[in-house]
Amino acid sequence: MKKEVILKQLWVIVLVIIAIGFISCEKPKSKDYRDKWVGTYECIKGSSLQQVNVDVIAKEDSLLNITERDIQGHGIEHDVKVNSDGVFKRIPNEHESIKPHIDGNLYKDSLYILYIYPTPGITVTIRYEGKKLKNK
């Protein structure tokens, strides 16, 4: 009788060890901190109060591509480096002759962008402010 009890206990211990082995072998899936900001934002563009859609997609490590749909003339269509707090800034390409300055932030379901494009004679400044569209 005691032998049977000991065998049952050993069997339970073996099963527990196997289960722990399977659990510890699973790699946890890390969530990309940028995922919460990916989507389309309905924004007010500039002082003209023009309504535009801006798409935000994740790219390689800590980059987002922010693009105004149906862009005409000046506007945002660039990659930006974003930190885990949602603050972003365009990293200029050293080979560009004119380098637009772009920075802003993403907070919860909101997007704020400041776009400054310096040209000889005039500097174009555009602000974007918008809310993320809900998935339907």
N, C-alpha and C positions, 0 to 999 in steps of 0.2 A: 504494500500500500504506500509506504513512504517513498518507494522507488518511483511509483507513478506520479506522485505529487512533485517530486524533484524533477522528473522529466518534463512535466507540464510547465513548471516554473522556468526551466532552462529554455523550453520552446518559446515561451512568452518573451524572455530576455533576448533570444535570437531575433524574434520578429521586431521587437522594439529597436534593436541595433540596426537591422536592415532598414526600417522606416526612417530612422535618424539619418542613415547614410543617403537615402533618396532625397530627403529634405535638404540636407546640407549640400548636395550636388547641384541643386537648382540654382542657377544664377538669377539674382534679382534683376528685373528689368528696370533700368533707370529711366525716369521720365525726363524728357527734355524740357527745361524751364521755359523755352520759347513757345511751346505748344499752346499755351493759354492765350497767346497774342495772335496766332495765325488765323487769318480770315479776311473778310472784307469789312471795311469801315465806311460809313456814310459820313462825309466830312463837309464842312463849310470851308471854302478856299478863299483866302484873302479878304480884303475889305469889300469886295464886290458881292460877298455872300453867295457866291456860286456854289452849287451843291455838286460834289463829285464823289465817286467811289474810289477808295484806295485799297489795293490788295497787299497783304503782308504774308510772305512765305518764308519759312526757315530754309537756310542754305547751310553751307559747311559750318564748322565750329564757331559758335557765337555770332553768326551773321544772319541778318534778315534782309530780304529784298522787299523794298517798299516802292510800289508803283501806282501812280495815278492812272486810272482807266481813261481811255479816250483823251489822252493828254494833247493839248494844243498849245504850242508856244512853250513857255517856261513851266516847270512843275517837277514834282518828285518822281524819279525813276532811277533809284540807286540802291546799292547795297550799303548797309550800315552795321556797325558793330554794336551789339546790345549786351548789357550786363543783366544779372539776375533780378535787378530792381526795375528793369524796363527802360532804363535810361540808354539812349543810343546816340551815336555820332557817326557821320560819314568819315571813313578813312580815305583821304585823298590819294589819287594815283599820281606818283611823282612825274609822270610823262604828260600830264594834262597842262595845257596852256592856261585855261580858265578853270578854276576849281570852285565849284559851288560848295558852300558851307551848309551842312544839313545836320541838325540835331533835334532832339525831342525826347518824348517819353511815352511809354504805354503804361496805363494804370487801370487795373481791372478791365472794364470794357471800353476804355477811352484811349484815343490817340491824339497826341499833340506834336506838331512838327513846325520847325522854323527853317525855311529855305532862303538862303541868301546867294544870289548869283551876281558877282561883280563883273561889270563890263566897262570899257572906257566910256565915260560920259554919264552912265546911269547904273545904279545898282538895283536889281530886282529883288524885292523882299516879299515872300509869300508865307502866310501862316495857314496851317491846316488845323482844324479841330473837329473831332468826330467821335461817333459811337460805333461799336462793332455791331454788324447786322446779325441777328439770330439765325441759326440754321433752321431751315424749314423742312 
